[in-house]
């Protein structure tokens, strides 16, 4: 069985993954216009300023898009099948993709409140999501 892939750590994403290792979901913040965005940019996508920093996000949000995956992209994902792949709108205004784990993937719906947790992959912690609070998704046994 192969292992799940681990992202390459680059100067653009190092701070993000260091935060994940500490249990912090870090997002970029533009000091010029106040925009918040993902780590993928070295400049603000709103005003193009390079005066950007980091802040810790709440880690809470709601699902805006969902699909249930039945065919693994790699053999390492086969034991998780089926799983819900989602796009989450964080309460902080940033969208990010992840999996919803800890519930029946067929019960995951748009609008479901979720919270981040971290999946260890080698030396890296990967942000994933689970239903927040009591959630309205059915727990997976």
N, C-alpha and C positions, 0 to 999 in steps of 0.2 A: 504494500500500500504506500503510495506517495504521500508526502506531506503537503498541507495547504501552502500556497505561495506566501512569501514574505515580501513586503514592499521594499524597494531600494530606498535607503535613507539618503537624502540630498540636502544641500544647504537650504532649499526652500521648505522642506518638510521636517527637518530635524527637530525644531522647537515643538511642532505638533506632536511627533511621536515621543519626545521626551516627556511632554505633558501627559500623554496617554499612559506612560509607564508610572506616572505619579497619581493616576486617577483623575486627571484634569483634561477636559475637552477644550483645547485651545483653538481660538479662531483669530483671524487677522482683524485689525481695527485701523482705519485710516485716521490719522491725526489731523488731516486737512479738512475732510468733509464728514467724518463720523461713520462712514460706511463700514459694515461688517461683512466679511467674506471668508471663503476657505483658504487654506494655505497654498493652493496651487498658483497663486499670483505673487510676483515680487513687487507689484505696484497696485494701486487701487483701481479696480475695474470701473468705478464710477467717475473719478476725477483725474485719474492717471498719476496721482501723486505717489512719490516713492517714500513719503514720510508715513510709514506704517509701523504698527507694533502688534502686540499680542494681548488678548484678554481671555479669561477663563469663561467659557459658556456655561449655561445652566445644565446642559445635558438632557433637557426635557424638550419635547415637541410633539408634533402630531404627524401622522402619515398622510402624504398627499398623493402618492402613487404606490401600487402594490402589484406584484405578480408572484405566483407560486411556481417555484422551480421544481421540475420533476426529472430533468435530464442534467446530470452534473457537468459543469464546464471542465472539470478535471476529476480523475478517479478519487482524489483525496476528499472531495465533497460528497461522494456517494453515501457514506453513513448518515449524513444529515438529511437526506431526501425524505419527503419533500420539505422545502423551506421557503419562507416568505422573504423575497427581496423587495426592499422598500426605498422610497425617497421620503425623507423626513424634513419637515420645515421646523427647525429649532425655534424655540420661543425667542431666541436672540436674533432671528431674521436670516439665518443662514440655512441653506439646504444641503443635506448630505445623504449619501446612499449607505445602506447597510442591510443586515439581515435582522428579522425579528425572531428571537429565540425564546423558548420557554413557554410556548403556547401552540395550539393547533394552528398550523399555517393557513388552513382553510377559513379560520375565523378572523384573520387579520383583515381589517377594513380601512378605507380612507376615513380619516378623522380620528382614528384610534390614538389616544395619548400614549406616548412611549417615553422611556428614559434610557440613557446610555449605560452600558457596562462594557467591560473590556475582555476580549478573548485573547489569551496568550498564544502567540505563534513564534516559537523559538525565542529570540531576544526581544521581540516586538509585541506590543499590546495593540490589538485591532479594535476600534470602537464598533460595537454592535448595539442592538436595541432589544428591549423587552417591554411588555405592557406596563404602563405606569400605575402605581397604586394597586387597586384591585383589578384594574383593566376591565375591558369589556370583551376580551378575547378569552376563549376557553383554554385553560392550562393544559399542557401536554403532560401526560403521565410517563 
